[in-house]
């Protein structure tokens, strides 16, 4: 990614991409405006086509096509090695297909590839993840999102406000959204194993 950004900067490709975004055809209001936007996009498209059709781009894509499956399988194998043989049971949510391989620079662990590799290297449970990010794992009640200073909801944080919840009684009732969902999915997987549905 750094190499791509450096070459983009040297060839002023980012300027051409910004020009295309600024002159998108969907924002046209008149016929003359359409012709003007089309002329500007034609100027930038030649440079973009030459850049993205370069041989080194093809080599980079072929390397990723070869390297990505190895990295993914290595992640699943490392998870397996952290536990004793035949003691790791993965509970995997059944929703979503993991479209897009990166979020904020990190590989997205989800989708069909993770399920397929997890089933190949160990025991896996497919768990219904409906409302797992909105349910308290201690009492099963609906969680709430606290508000920030500006009045907007903080969707990355979840808090249980049920007075009878054990987490509220010990003042540990705030959870991260992802860790909350992972805990609830693990509890549902345990319920499937023992035959007593939870949450």
TADAGI-V209395 format. One record per backbone hydrogen bond with DSSP energy under -1.0 kcal/mol. CO is the residue of the C=O (numbers start at 1). NH is the residue of the N-H. E is the energy in kcal/mol with one decimal. If there is no record, write none. Layout:
co:CO nh:NH e:E
co:CO nh:NH e:E
//
This chain:
co:1 nh:5 e:-2.4
co:2 nh:6 e:-2.4
co:3 nh:7 e:-2.2
co:4 nh:8 e:-2.3
co:5 nh:9 e:-2.2
co:6 nh:10 e:-2.0
co:7 nh:11 e:-2.1
co:8 nh:13 e:-2.5
co:12 nh:16 e:-1.1
co:13 nh:17 e:-2.5
co:14 nh:18 e:-2.3
co:15 nh:19 e:-2.1
co:16 nh:20 e:-2.1
co:17 nh:21 e:-2.2
co:18 nh:22 e:-2.2
co:19 nh:23 e:-1.6
co:24 nh:27 e:-1.4
co:25 nh:28 e:-1.6
co:30 nh:34 e:-1.8
co:31 nh:35 e:-2.1
co:32 nh:36 e:-2.4
co:33 nh:37 e:-2.4
co:34 nh:38 e:-2.3
co:35 nh:39 e:-2.1
co:36 nh:40 e:-1.8
co:37 nh:41 e:-2.3
co:38 nh:42 e:-2.0
co:39 nh:43 e:-1.3
co:40 nh:44 e:-1.4
co:41 nh:45 e:-2.2
co:44 nh:48 e:-1.8
co:45 nh:49 e:-2.7
co:46 nh:50 e:-2.1
co:47 nh:51 e:-1.9
co:48 nh:52 e:-2.7
co:49 nh:53 e:-1.3
co:51 nh:54 e:-1.2
co:54 nh:58 e:-1.4
co:55 nh:59 e:-2.1
co:56 nh:60 e:-2.1
co:57 nh:61 e:-2.3
co:58 nh:62 e:-2.3
co:59 nh:63 e:-2.2
co:60 nh:64 e:-2.2
co:61 nh:65 e:-2.4
co:62 nh:66 e:-1.5
co:63 nh:67 e:-2.9
co:64 nh:68 e:-2.7
co:67 nh:71 e:-2.1
co:68 nh:72 e:-2.5
co:69 nh:73 e:-2.3
co:70 nh:74 e:-2.1
co:71 nh:75 e:-1.9
co:72 nh:76 e:-1.7
co:73 nh:77 e:-2.2
co:74 nh:78 e:-2.3
co:75 nh:79 e:-1.8
co:76 nh:80 e:-1.8
co:77 nh:81 e:-2.1
co:78 nh:82 e:-1.0
co:80 nh:83 e:-1.3
co:84 nh:87 e:-1.6
co:90 nh:125 e:-3.2
co:92 nh:127 e:-3.0
co:101 nh:108 e:-2.0
co:103 nh:106 e:-1.7
co:106 nh:103 e:-2.6
co:108 nh:110 e:-1.1
co:111 nh:115 e:-1.4
co:112 nh:116 e:-2.5
co:113 nh:117 e:-2.2
co:114 nh:118 e:-2.4
co:115 nh:119 e:-2.3
co:116 nh:120 e:-1.4
co:117 nh:121 e:-1.8
co:123 nh:90 e:-2.4
co:125 nh:92 e:-3.2
co:127 nh:94 e:-1.6
co:129 nh:132 e:-1.7
co:131 nh:134 e:-1.1
co:134 nh:143 e:-1.8
co:136 nh:140 e:-1.8
co:141 nh:136 e:-2.7
co:144 nh:159 e:-2.8
co:146 nh:154 e:-3.2
co:148 nh:151 e:-1.4
co:152 nh:148 e:-3.5
co:153 nh:155 e:-1.1
co:154 nh:157 e:-1.4
co:156 nh:177 e:-2.0
co:158 nh:175 e:-3.4
co:159 nh:144 e:-3.0
co:162 nh:165 e:-1.8
co:165 nh:169 e:-1.8
co:166 nh:170 e:-1.3
co:167 nh:172 e:-3.2
co:168 nh:171 e:-1.3
co:173 nh:160 e:-2.2
co:175 nh:158 e:-3.2
co:176 nh:180 e:-2.4
co:177 nh:181 e:-2.1
co:178 nh:182 e:-2.4
co:179 nh:183 e:-2.1
co:180 nh:184 e:-2.3
co:181 nh:185 e:-2.4
co:182 nh:186 e:-2.1
co:183 nh:187 e:-2.2
co:184 nh:188 e:-2.2
co:185 nh:189 e:-2.2
co:186 nh:190 e:-2.2
co:187 nh:191 e:-2.2
co:188 nh:192 e:-2.0
co:189 nh:193 e:-1.8
co:190 nh:194 e:-2.3
co:191 nh:195 e:-1.2
co:191 nh:196 e:-1.3
//
